[in-house]
Amino acid sequence: MRTGGRRWWERRRVPVLLGLLLIASGGRATAQTLEDYDYTNLGFRAVGVEARWVDASQNESTVGVGIRVDLGFLGPYIRIVPRAGWWSAKVNDSSVQELERQLEEVSNLPPGSISLGSLERTAWNLGFDAQWTLQEAVLAPYLGVGADLYLLDDDGTAIQGTFLDSVVITAGLSGVIGAEFNFLAHWRIYTELRGTLVTDASNGSVGLGLAYRF
């Protein structure tokens, strides 16, 4: 039962998280009028660095790093947060085997003809969030949605110099829920749970970061 439940969650963790966050954030945003939002209020307010545990759909779990910038509030409670991140992890065996089967099929080769060995995936991502959060609160929960651009690079001895040894660029959609603690005049600690839908690299992650507020 534990194995079955885990497989169910692994297949659905990102869509479930994104759905809940989209519903919650959508309800908050529609409570305001368009006149309440003005980009002239945006400004460079804080910068943070973070460590992130990442569980991607085709990869073994890993730890990555990231950076984020707080641009302040576009309107009541709506904060704009650009961000960037990096992680690298081994492609899991089942994904490698599936790729081998696909290559054998299109090449009209018998099963077992292709062996790709071990593959490593490196991912860079750029994106931004629109987050609903409290202003000037000591403990500020937040939730939001974001747009992402991913650069995926697979590497391995067997694929060097082939069409598989290239950077793939793809877009994604993410949802985030977290909390931020303002413990000193210029310092914040934050933790968050993020789910991202992106081709070949959908992932869930948990982040812990430290930000400096200007």
C-alpha positions as CSV (number, residue, x, y, z in Angstrom):
1,M,0.0,0.0,0.0
2,R,2.9,2.4,0.8
3,T,4.4,1.7,-2.6
4,G,1.1,2.2,-4.5
5,G,0.4,5.4,-2.6
6,R,3.9,6.7,-3.4
7,R,3.5,6.0,-7.1
8,W,0.1,7.7,-7.1
9,W,1.6,10.8,-5.5
10,E,4.7,10.8,-7.8
11,R,2.4,10.9,-10.8
12,R,0.2,13.6,-9.5
13,R,2.1,15.7,-7.0
14,V,2.8,18.6,-9.3
15,P,-0.7,18.9,-10.9
16,V,-2.4,18.7,-7.5
17,L,-0.1,21.3,-6.0
18,L,-0.5,23.6,-9.0
19,G,-4.3,23.3,-9.0
20,L,-4.6,24.2,-5.3
21,L,-2.3,27.2,-5.7
22,L,-4.0,28.5,-8.9
23,I,-7.4,28.3,-7.2
24,A,-6.2,30.1,-4.0
25,S,-4.2,32.8,-5.8
26,G,-6.9,33.4,-8.3
27,G,-9.4,34.1,-5.6
28,R,-7.1,36.7,-3.9
29,A,-6.3,38.5,-7.1
30,T,-9.8,39.0,-8.3
31,A,-10.8,40.7,-5.0
32,Q,-8.8,43.8,-6.3
33,T,-9.6,46.2,-9.2
34,L,-7.2,46.9,-12.0
35,E,-6.7,50.5,-10.7
36,D,-5.0,49.0,-7.6
37,Y,-2.0,47.7,-9.7
38,D,0.8,50.0,-11.0
39,Y,4.2,48.9,-12.1
40,T,5.7,52.3,-11.0
41,N,5.6,50.9,-7.4
42,L,8.1,48.2,-8.3
43,G,11.7,48.6,-7.1
44,F,14.7,46.5,-6.0
45,R,13.9,45.6,-2.4
46,A,15.7,42.4,-1.5
47,V,17.9,39.6,-2.8
48,G,18.1,36.1,-1.5
49,V,20.0,32.8,-1.9
50,E,18.6,29.4,-1.3
51,A,19.3,25.6,-1.2
52,R,16.6,23.5,-2.8
53,W,15.8,19.7,-2.6
54,V,14.4,18.7,-6.1
55,D,12.5,15.6,-7.1
56,A,12.1,15.7,-10.9
57,S,10.0,13.3,-13.0
58,Q,12.9,11.6,-14.9
59,N,15.7,12.1,-12.4
60,E,16.9,10.9,-9.0
61,S,16.4,13.4,-6.1
62,T,19.1,16.0,-5.8
63,V,19.9,19.4,-4.1
64,G,20.2,22.6,-6.2
65,V,20.8,26.2,-5.5
66,G,19.0,29.4,-6.5
67,I,18.7,33.1,-6.2
68,R,15.7,35.4,-6.1
69,V,15.0,39.1,-6.2
70,D,12.1,40.9,-4.4
71,L,10.9,43.7,-6.6
72,G,8.2,44.9,-4.2
73,F,4.5,45.1,-4.7
74,L,2.7,45.6,-8.0
75,G,-0.5,46.2,-6.1
76,P,-2.2,45.3,-2.8
77,Y,-0.6,42.1,-1.5
78,I,0.8,41.1,-4.9
79,R,4.6,40.9,-5.0
80,I,6.8,40.3,-8.1
81,V,9.7,37.9,-7.5
82,P,12.2,37.1,-10.4
83,R,14.3,34.0,-9.7
84,A,16.9,31.7,-11.1
85,G,18.1,28.2,-10.2
86,W,20.4,25.3,-11.0
87,W,20.4,21.6,-10.2
88,S,22.1,18.5,-11.6
89,A,21.0,14.8,-11.1
90,K,21.4,11.3,-12.6
91,V,18.6,10.3,-15.0
92,N,16.8,7.4,-13.4
93,D,17.2,3.9,-14.9
94,S,13.6,3.6,-16.1
95,S,13.8,6.8,-18.1
96,V,17.1,5.7,-19.7
97,Q,15.6,2.3,-20.6
98,E,12.6,4.0,-22.1
99,L,14.8,6.2,-24.3
100,E,16.8,3.1,-25.4
101,R,13.6,1.4,-26.4
102,Q,12.5,4.5,-28.4
103,L,15.8,4.7,-30.2
104,E,15.7,1.0,-31.1
105,E,12.2,1.3,-32.4
106,V,12.9,4.3,-34.7
107,S,16.2,2.7,-35.8
108,N,14.5,-0.7,-36.5
109,L,17.0,-2.4,-34.2
110,P,16.3,-5.5,-32.0
111,P,15.7,-5.0,-28.3
112,G,18.9,-4.7,-26.3
113,S,20.9,-3.3,-29.2
114,I,21.4,0.2,-27.7
115,S,22.9,0.8,-24.2
116,L,23.2,4.4,-23.2
117,G,24.7,3.6,-19.8
118,S,24.5,6.4,-17.1
119,L,23.2,9.8,-18.1
120,E,23.4,13.1,-16.1
121,R,20.9,15.9,-16.5
122,T,21.8,19.5,-15.6
123,A,18.9,22.1,-15.5
124,W,19.1,25.9,-15.3
125,N,15.9,27.8,-14.9
126,L,14.8,31.4,-15.1
127,G,11.4,32.6,-14.0
128,F,9.3,35.0,-12.0
129,D,6.4,34.7,-9.6
130,A,3.4,36.8,-8.8
131,Q,2.9,36.1,-5.1
132,W,0.2,37.0,-2.7
133,T,1.7,37.9,0.6
134,L,1.3,40.3,3.6
135,Q,3.2,43.5,3.7
136,E,5.6,44.5,6.5
137,A,4.7,41.4,8.6
138,V,7.1,39.7,10.9
139,L,5.8,36.3,9.7
140,A,4.4,36.5,6.2
141,P,2.9,33.4,4.5
142,Y,2.8,33.6,0.7
143,L,1.4,31.7,-2.3
144,G,1.6,32.4,-6.0
145,V,2.0,31.3,-9.6
146,G,5.0,31.7,-11.9
147,A,6.3,31.3,-15.4
148,D,9.5,29.4,-16.0
149,L,12.1,29.0,-18.8
150,Y,14.2,25.8,-18.5
151,L,17.5,24.8,-20.2
152,L,18.1,21.1,-20.0
153,D,21.4,19.5,-20.8
154,D,21.9,15.7,-20.7
155,D,25.4,14.3,-20.6
156,G,26.9,10.8,-20.9
157,T,29.7,8.9,-22.6
158,A,27.4,7.1,-25.0
159,I,25.6,10.3,-26.2
160,Q,28.6,12.6,-26.6
161,G,28.5,14.2,-30.1
162,T,25.0,12.9,-30.9
163,F,21.7,14.8,-31.2
164,L,21.0,13.8,-27.6
165,D,24.1,15.8,-26.4
166,S,22.5,19.3,-26.8
167,V,20.7,21.9,-24.7
168,V,16.9,21.8,-24.8
169,I,15.0,24.9,-24.1
170,T,11.4,24.6,-22.8
171,A,8.9,26.6,-20.8
172,G,6.9,25.7,-17.7
173,L,4.3,26.8,-15.2
174,S,4.9,26.7,-11.5
175,G,3.0,27.2,-8.2
176,V,4.5,28.0,-4.8
177,I,3.4,28.2,-1.2
178,G,5.7,29.3,1.6
179,A,6.4,31.6,4.5
180,E,8.9,34.3,5.3
181,F,10.2,35.4,8.7
182,N,11.6,38.9,9.1
183,F,13.9,38.3,12.1
184,L,16.2,41.4,11.8
185,A,15.9,44.8,10.2
186,H,17.5,43.7,7.0
187,W,17.3,39.9,7.1
188,R,14.7,37.4,6.2
189,I,14.5,33.6,6.3
190,Y,12.1,31.9,4.0
191,T,11.0,28.3,3.2
192,E,8.7,27.2,0.4
193,L,7.2,24.3,-1.5
194,R,7.1,24.6,-5.3
195,G,5.7,22.5,-8.0
196,T,6.6,23.0,-11.7
197,L,5.1,21.6,-14.9
198,V,7.7,21.5,-17.6
199,T,8.3,19.0,-20.5
200,D,10.6,16.1,-19.4
201,A,11.5,17.8,-16.1
202,S,8.3,18.4,-14.1
203,N,9.4,18.6,-10.5
204,G,8.5,19.3,-6.9
205,S,10.9,21.0,-4.6
206,V,11.4,22.3,-1.1
207,G,13.5,25.4,-0.6
208,L,15.2,27.1,2.3
209,G,16.7,30.6,1.8
210,L,18.2,33.7,3.4
211,A,17.4,37.1,2.0
212,Y,18.9,40.6,2.6
213,R,16.5,43.5,2.5
214,F,17.7,46.9,1.4
